[in-house]
Amino acid sequence: MRNETTGSLLVVPQAFLESLAEGQNKILALLENTPDKNRIGDYVTEAEAQKMLGRKATWFWGMRTKGLLAFAKVGNKVFYSRKDIEKFLEDHKNKL
């Protein structure tokens, strides 16, 4: 292993490198199994809801102010329940 700052070579035991690789694999596995950081339980951030519905922040603001879409606000961050988004879509489905 080469030390990039000094240019010297370092001798590292193979067991140490294997242990390091195993630890890295454990961390990667945990990250892969971790839910999206923007989700809290059944709730998604407004940014994720925008992606889900293909709408902009102004549209969500309008739905909130008209009382058509329930939300929770923590500080300046807005969250929507997936169930409320699904209900909104179901209630506004075009019926021919």
ZAMARGU-4260 file (C-alpha; in steps of 0.2 Angstrom, whole numbers, plus 5000, padded with zeros to 4 digits):
<rodrens>
0) 5000/5000/5000 | 5007/5017/4995 | 5006/5032/5007 | 5000/5046/4995 | 5006/5060/5005
5) 5024/5055/5008 | 5026/5043/4993 | 5032/5029/5004 | 5026/5011/5004 | 5017/5004/5020
10) 5016/4985/5024 | 4999/4981/5030 | 4994/4963/5036 | 4982/4954/5024 | 4971/4950/5039
15) 4969/4969/5042 | 4964/4972/5024 | 4951/4958/5024 | 4944/4965/5040 | 4943/4982/5033
20) 4934/4975/5017 | 4922/4966/5028 | 4918/4981/5038 | 4915/4991/5022 | 4904/4977/5015
25) 4893/4978/5031 | 4891/4997/5030 | 4886/4995/5012 | 4873/4982/5016 | 4866/4993/5030
30) 4865/5008/5018 | 4856/4997/5005 | 4843/4991/5017 | 4840/5008/5025 | 4824/5016/5019
35) 4825/5032/5009 | 4832/5046/5021 | 4817/5058/5015 | 4804/5046/5022 | 4798/5045/5040
40) 4786/5030/5041 | 4772/5033/5029 | 4777/5051/5026 | 4787/5058/5012 | 4795/5075/5010
45) 4787/5088/4998 | 4802/5085/4986 | 4798/5066/4985 | 4779/5070/4983 | 4783/5082/4968
50) 4793/5068/4960 | 4779/5055/4963 | 4766/5067/4955 | 4776/5077/4943 | 4770/5093/4950
55) 4779/5109/4957 | 4779/5116/4974 | 4766/5130/4969 | 4754/5116/4965 | 4756/5108/4982
60) 4755/5125/4991 | 4738/5127/4982 | 4731/5110/4987 | 4736/5114/5005 | 4729/5131/5006
65) 4712/5125/4998 | 4712/5110/5011 | 4712/5097/4997 | 4728/5088/5003 | 4732/5085/5021
70) 4750/5088/5026 | 4761/5090/5042 | 4774/5104/5044 | 4789/5103/5055 | 4799/5119/5054
75) 4800/5124/5036 | 4798/5106/5030 | 4782/5099/5023 | 4777/5081/5024 | 4763/5071/5015
80) 4756/5054/5020 | 4757/5042/5006 | 4739/5037/5010 | 4733/5055/5009 | 4742/5056/4992
85) 4733/5040/4986 | 4717/5046/4993 | 4718/5063/4984 | 4722/5054/4967 | 4707/5042/4970
90) 4695/5056/4974 | 4701/5066/4959 | 4700/5051/4946 | 4691/5055/4930 | 4676/5044/4929
95) 4668/5042/4912
</rodrens>
